[in-house]
């Protein structure tokens, strides 16, 4: 590509472009956290959520670098400088001149992993962890003697160290110990995310947490024989360190997912549980704190102000909808036509109940007794909130696809028992998608009511023909 001499206005507009909207348009993983956004990406060392985006700026806490939109496209999406500017401007720019492209800059040198310089004592860290976080002094001393917790010299932050199988430091996270102002957490540059703050005992139990303070709080709450068990903090909600620990220690077989009791923690537990199940682990348990996280629960024990648990609204609403499904009578001779009519009524719950009744009907013909109670139990057990993403339009499209596929299956004549079971499954899928769409519509309506009290509903653009 020839070099383009962009105008100052071009560069300003590119750097101040809406980076979140651009990334969402590309299908990148973006998560809103308070007033900022997290960019979630995967590289050779695993999946990371260390990049925050605020306004037109971004910052990578893991590698301690940041900038504006143009630099982001260069750093994370592999674009050249010119390509980045053109992308962000939507190819509408005021090119001044064109000249041969300059030589590519050399690859940046990756800084080797290095622990922050330790302070001569850890009085501030010790006071912070015991007085503000209520963590047992004995437990802090244990990890301090293992050189896994210490106070850094420059800013007196607490450093949590992750070591490899030989006890060599490979990863570290730093957290401020301020009792006022803005706190922060960062991962030390060039940390190996396959390792993290942990303790490994002799039995087969592994307890998994989001952060080191959660882990220390849990141990404080449940101190009996704690050194016999194993514990690991993920520094987020991603699995690379957990998988590495399991791979290195064959004795670990009972896995307790102790992530936070909020939307992110609930989704992380489901996702990690599925990953572990795929790898052959069968003893996987969810152990949720009574409050938002284990340190909030510890604060409650000591009578301090604490943050309560945050229910997963989407999951709770979906499961409630499943529980409230009723039996519906259907006419076996006109299932397809009635299915279309129910869909066109836009009554999602009625569509779910009809599809479930039709599914039960076809299973019965195939010689399988699977009544409403079992159907509802299956919907509950199969639902994964971390997979239930997308807007109303996305979920409407998925329901439409499920309906079309189901109708195609219904049209097949003289079905065998195996084909009848497939038909039943297609109808069951319609139920699931109808309930997911109903849930999203309810959540959207709630959000709109908070912002604008009255909003006219829009008509659906998709209608099924009555001819079958």
C-alpha positions in Angstrom: 0.0 0.0 0.0 1.4 3.4 -0.9 2.0 5.8 2.0 -0.8 8.3 2.6 0.0 11.7 4.1 -3.1 12.1 6.3 -4.4 15.5 7.3 -4.4 16.6 10.9 -8.2 16.4 10.9 -8.0 12.8 9.6 -5.7 11.8 12.4 -7.8 13.5 15.0 -11.0 11.9 13.8 -9.4 8.4 13.6 -8.0 8.6 17.1 -11.3 9.9 18.6 -13.4 7.3 16.7 -15.8 5.2 18.8 -13.5 2.3 19.4 -16.2 0.2 21.2 -18.7 0.5 18.4 -16.0 -0.3 15.8 -14.9 -3.5 17.7 -18.5 -4.6 18.3 -19.1 -4.2 14.5 -16.2 -6.5 13.9 -17.7 -9.1 16.3 -14.9 -8.6 18.9 -15.7 -9.5 22.5 -16.5 -6.4 24.5 -17.9 -6.3 28.0 -19.3 -3.2 29.9 -17.9 -2.9 33.4 -19.2 0.2 35.1 -18.4 3.3 33.1 -15.7 1.5 31.0 -15.4 -1.5 28.7 -13.2 -4.6 28.7 -11.7 -5.9 25.5 -11.5 -9.7 25.7 -8.9 -11.3 23.4 -7.0 -14.6 23.1 -3.3 -15.1 22.3 -0.8 -17.9 22.6 -0.8 -17.7 26.4 -4.6 -17.8 26.8 -7.6 -15.5 27.0 -7.2 -12.1 28.6 -9.5 -9.3 29.9 -6.8 -6.8 31.0 -7.6 -4.1 28.4 -10.0 -1.4 29.4 -11.5 1.2 27.0 -12.8 4.5 28.3 -14.0 7.1 25.8 -11.3 7.3 23.1 -8.6 5.9 25.3 -7.5 2.3 26.0 -5.1 0.8 28.5 -3.6 -2.7 28.8 -3.1 -3.3 32.5 -1.3 -6.6 31.9 1.5 -5.0 29.7 1.2 -1.5 31.1 0.7 0.4 27.9 -2.1 2.3 26.3 -3.1 5.0 23.8 -5.8 5.9 21.4 -7.8 4.1 18.7 -5.2 4.1 15.9 -2.6 2.5 18.2 -5.2 0.0 19.4 -5.8 -1.4 15.9 -2.0 -1.7 15.4 -1.4 -3.4 18.7 -4.3 -5.9 18.8 -5.7 -6.3 15.3 -2.5 -6.3 13.3 -3.2 -3.3 11.1 -0.5 -1.0 9.9 -0.7 2.7 10.8 -2.2 3.6 7.5 -4.7 0.7 7.5 -5.7 1.7 11.0 -6.5 5.3 10.1 -8.4 4.2 7.0 -10.4 1.6 8.9 -11.4 4.0 11.6 -12.4 6.7 9.1 -14.5 4.3 7.1 -12.2 5.0 4.1 -13.3 8.6 4.0 -10.1 10.7 4.4 -8.4 13.8 3.0 -5.2 12.4 1.6 -2.6 15.1 1.0 0.1 13.3 -1.0 1.2 9.8 -1.8 4.8 8.6 -1.6 6.6 5.3 -1.2 5.9 3.5 2.0 8.6 3.8 4.7 10.4 0.7 5.9 8.4 -1.2 8.5 9.5 -0.5 12.1 11.3 -3.4 13.8 9.3 -5.7 16.1 9.1 -4.2 19.7 11.4 -5.9 22.2 9.3 -7.8 24.8 10.4 -6.9 28.3 11.3 -10.0 30.3 9.2 -10.8 33.4 10.5 -9.1 36.5 9.0 -8.9 39.9 8.6 -5.4 41.4 11.3 -4.5 43.9 10.3 -5.6 47.4 10.1 -3.2 50.4 12.2 -4.0 53.4 9.0 -4.9 55.4 5.4 -5.4 54.6 3.7 -3.5 57.4 1.3 -1.5 55.1 0.3 -4.7 53.2 -0.2 -6.6 56.4 -2.3 -3.8 57.9 -4.4 -3.6 54.7 -5.1 -7.3 54.4 -5.9 -7.7 58.1 -7.7 -4.5 59.0 -9.5 -3.7 55.8 -9.9 -7.1 54.3 -10.1 -9.1 57.6 -7.8 -11.9 56.3 -6.2 -14.1 59.0 -2.7 -12.9 59.9 -1.5 -16.6 60.1 -2.6 -17.1 56.5 -0.9 -14.0 55.3 2.3 -15.0 57.1 2.2 -18.4 55.5 2.1 -17.0 52.0 4.6 -14.3 52.9 7.1 -16.9 54.1 6.7 -18.7 50.8 7.5 -15.3 49.0 4.1 -15.3 47.3 2.9 -12.1 49.1 5.0 -9.1 49.7 5.0 -5.3 49.7 6.6 -3.5 46.8 9.0 -0.7 47.5 8.0 2.1 45.3 4.3 2.5 46.0 3.8 0.0 48.9 1.2 -2.0 46.9 0.6 -5.7 47.6 2.1 -8.1 45.2 0.7 -11.6 44.7 3.1 -14.0 43.0 2.4 -17.1 40.9 5.1 -19.7 40.6 5.7 -22.7 38.3 6.0 -26.3 39.3 9.6 -25.7 40.5 8.6 -22.6 42.6 10.1 -20.1 40.1 8.1 -16.9 39.9 6.3 -16.6 36.5 3.4 -14.3 37.1 2.5 -11.5 39.5 -0.4 -9.2 40.1 -0.3 -5.9 41.9 -3.1 -4.3 43.9 -3.2 -0.9 45.6 -3.5 -0.8 49.4 -5.2 2.7 49.6 -8.1 3.0 51.9 -9.4 6.0 49.9 -9.4 7.2 46.4 -9.2 5.1 43.3 -7.9 1.6 43.7 -6.3 -0.5 40.9 -5.2 -4.0 40.0 -2.6 -4.8 37.3 -0.7 -7.8 36.1 3.0 -7.3 35.9 4.4 -7.0 32.4 5.3 -10.2 30.6 3.6 -12.4 33.2 3.0 -16.0 32.1 -0.8 -16.4 32.4 -0.5 -20.1 32.7 0.5 -19.5 36.3 -1.1 -17.5 39.0 -1.3 -17.1 42.8 -2.0 -20.5 44.3 -1.4 -23.1 47.0 -1.2 -26.9 46.3 -1.9 -29.4 49.0 -1.8 -33.2 49.2 -5.5 -34.1 48.6 -7.6 -34.1 45.4 -9.6 -30.9 46.0 -9.0 -27.8 44.0 -10.8 -24.5 44.8 -10.9 -21.9 42.0 -11.3 -18.2 42.6 -11.3 -15.0 40.5 -8.7 -13.1 42.6 -6.1 -13.6 45.3 -8.0 -11.7 47.9 -11.1 -14.0 47.3 -8.9 -17.0 47.8 -7.3 -15.7 51.0 -10.8 -14.7 52.3 -12.2 -18.2 51.6 -9.3 -19.8 53.4 -9.8 -17.5 56.4 -13.5 -18.5 56.5 -12.7 -22.2 56.3 -9.4 -22.8 57.9 -9.7 -26.4 59.1 -7.1 -28.5 57.3 -6.8 -25.8 54.6 -3.2 -26.7 53.7 -4.2 -30.2 52.6 -6.4 -28.7 49.8 -5.3 -26.8 46.7 -6.4 -23.2 45.7 -5.8 -21.1 42.7 -6.7 -17.5 41.8 -7.3 -16.8 38.1 -6.8 -13.0 38.1 -10.0 -12.7 36.1 -12.4 -15.3 34.8 -10.2 -17.2 32.3 -9.0 -20.7 32.5 -5.4 -21.0 31.4 -3.8 -21.2 34.9 -6.5 -23.7 36.1 -5.9 -26.0 33.1 -2.1 -25.8 33.6 -2.5 -26.7 37.3 -4.7 -29.7 36.5 -2.4 -30.8 33.8 0.6 -30.7 36.1 -1.0 -32.4 39.1 -2.8 -35.6 38.4 -4.1 -36.0 41.9 -6.5 -33.1 41.5 -10.0 -34.5 40.7 -12.6 -32.6 42.8 -12.9 -29.1 41.4 -14.9 -26.4 43.3 -15.7 -23.3 41.2 -15.8 -20.4 43.7 -16.1 -17.4 41.4 -18.1 -14.4 42.5 -21.9 -14.4 43.0 -22.6 -11.8 40.3 -23.2 -11.9 36.6 -19.6 -12.3 35.6 -18.8 -14.9 38.2 -21.9 -17.0 37.5 -21.1 -17.0 33.8 -17.5 -17.8 34.5 -18.5 -20.8 36.6 -20.7 -22.2 33.9 -18.2 -21.7 31.1 -15.3 -23.1 33.1 -17.5 -26.1 34.2 -18.2 -26.9 30.5 -14.5 -26.6 29.6 -13.5 -29.0 32.4 -16.3 -31.4 31.6 -15.0 -31.5 28.0 -11.6 -32.5 29.3 -13.0 -35.4 31.2 -13.5 -34.1 34.7 -16.7 -35.3 36.3 -16.5 -34.0 39.9 -17.2 -30.3 39.3 -19.1 -28.3 41.9 -20.3 -24.7 42.1 -19.5 -23.1 45.5 -20.9 -19.6 45.5 -20.4 -17.0 48.3 -23.5 -15.8 50.1 -22.5 -12.2 49.2 -21.0 -10.7 46.1 -17.6 -12.4 46.7 -15.8 -14.2 49.5 -14.2 -11.1 50.9 -17.6 -9.4 51.1 -18.8 -12.5 53.0 -15.8 -12.1 55.3 -16.6 -8.5 55.9 -20.2 -9.4 56.8 -18.8 -11.8 59.4 -16.9 -9.0 61.1 -19.8 -6.6 60.9 -18.3 -4.3 58.3 -20.2 -2.8 55.3 -20.4 -5.3 52.5 -21.7 -5.7 48.9 -24.5 -8.2 48.5 -24.8 -10.9 45.9 -25.9 -9.7 42.4 -28.4 -12.1 40.8 -28.0 -13.0 37.2 -31.2 -11.3 36.0 -31.3 -13.0 32.6 -30.7 -16.5 34.0 -33.3 -16.1 36.8 -35.9 -14.8 34.4 -35.4 -17.6 31.9 -35.5 -20.3 34.6 -38.7 -18.7 36.1 -40.3 -18.8 32.6 -39.4 -22.5 32.4 -40.9 -23.2 35.8 -44.2 -21.5 34.9 -44.7 -23.4 31.6 -48.1 -25.1 31.6 -49.4 -28.3 29.8 -51.1 -27.5 26.5 -53.4 -29.7 24.4 -52.6 -29.9 20.7 -54.4 -31.2 17.6 -52.0 -33.9 16.2 -53.5 -33.5 12.7 -52.6 -29.8 12.3 -49.4 -29.2 14.3 -47.5 -27.4 11.6 -50.4 -24.9 10.8 -51.0 -24.3 14.5 -47.3 -23.8 15.2 -47.2 -21.0 12.5 -50.4 -19.4 13.9 -49.0 -19.4 17.5 -45.7 -17.9 16.3 -47.5 -15.1 14.4 -49.4 -14.2 17.5 -46.1 -13.1 19.0 -47.0 -14.8 22.3 -43.6 -16.3 23.1 -44.7 -18.3 26.2 -47.7 -19.8 24.3 -45.3 -20.7 21.5 -42.9 -22.4 24.0 -45.8 -24.4 25.6 -47.2 -25.5 22.2 -43.7 -26.5 20.9 -43.0 -28.5 24.1 -46.4 -30.3 23.9 -45.7 -31.1 20.2 -42.2 -32.4 21.1 -43.7 -34.6 23.9 -46.2 -35.9 21.3 -43.6 -37.0 18.8 -41.5 -38.6 21.5 -44.5 -40.6 22.7 -45.0 -41.9 19.1 -41.3 -42.9 19.0 -41.9 -44.9 22.2 -40.3 -42.5 24.6 -42.2 -41.2 27.7 -40.9 -37.7 28.4 -43.6 -35.6 30.0 -43.7 -31.9 30.8 -41.9 -32.1 34.1 -38.9 -33.8 32.5 -39.0 -31.4 29.6 -38.8 -28.5 32.0 -36.0 -30.1 34.0 -34.1 -30.6 30.8 -34.5 -26.9 29.7 -33.3 -25.8 33.1 -30.2 -28.1 33.1 -29.2 -27.3 29.5 -29.5 -23.5 29.8 -26.1 -21.8 30.0 -26.3 -18.0 30.6 -22.8 -17.4 29.2 -24.0 -18.7 25.9 -27.2 -16.7 25.9 -26.0 -13.5 24.2 -27.3 -11.1 21.6 -30.0 -8.5 21.1 -33.7 -9.0 20.5 -33.1 -9.0 16.7 -30.4 -11.6 17.0 -32.6 -13.9 19.2 -35.6 -13.3 16.9 -33.4 -14.5 14.0 -32.4 -17.6 15.9 -36.1 -18.4 16.7 -37.0 -17.9 13.1 -34.3 -20.3 12.0 -35.4 -22.9 14.6 -39.0 -22.5 13.4 -38.1 -22.9 9.7 -36.0 -26.0 10.6 -38.8 -27.5 12.7 -41.4 -27.0 9.9 -39.1 -28.7 7.4 -38.8 -31.6 9.7 -42.5 -31.8 10.2 -43.1 -32.0 6.5 -41.2 -35.2 6.2 -43.7 -38.1 5.7 -43.6 -41.6 7.3 -40.9 -40.9 9.8 -38.9 -43.6 11.6 -38.5 -43.7 15.3 -35.1 -42.0 15.0 -36.6 -39.3 12.7 -39.5 -38.7 15.2 -36.9 -38.1 17.9 -35.2 -35.5 15.6 -38.6 -33.8 15.1 -39.1 -33.7 18.8 -35.7 -32.2 19.3 -36.4 -29.5 16.7 -39.6 -28.6 18.4 -37.9 -28.5 21.8 -35.3 -26.1 20.3 -38.2 -23.8 19.3 -39.3 -23.7 23.0 -35.8 -22.8 24.1 -35.4 -20.0 21.6 -38.9 -18.7 22.3 -38.1 -18.4 26.0 -34.7 -16.8 25.3 -36.4 -14.2 23.1 -39.1 -13.6 25.7 -36.5 -13.1 28.4 -34.6 -10.6 26.2 -37.7 -8.7 25.4 -38.6 -8.4 29.1 -35.1 -7.2 30.0 -35.1 -4.6 27.2 -38.6 -3.4 28.3 -37.4 -3.0 31.9 -34.3 -1.0 30.7 -36.5 1.2 28.5 -38.9 1.9 31.3 -36.1 3.2 33.5 -35.0 5.6 30.7 -38.3 6.4 28.8 -41.6 5.5 30.6 -43.6 4.9 27.4 -42.3 3.4 24.1 -44.4 2.2 21.2 -43.5 -1.5 20.4 -42.3 -2.2 16.8 -44.0 -4.7 14.6 -42.1 -7.8 13.7 -40.9 -8.0 10.1 -41.1 -11.8 9.9 -44.4 -13.6 9.4 -44.8 -17.3 8.5 -47.2 -18.2 5.7 -50.1 -20.4 6.7 -49.6 -22.7 3.8 -47.7 -25.9 4.6 
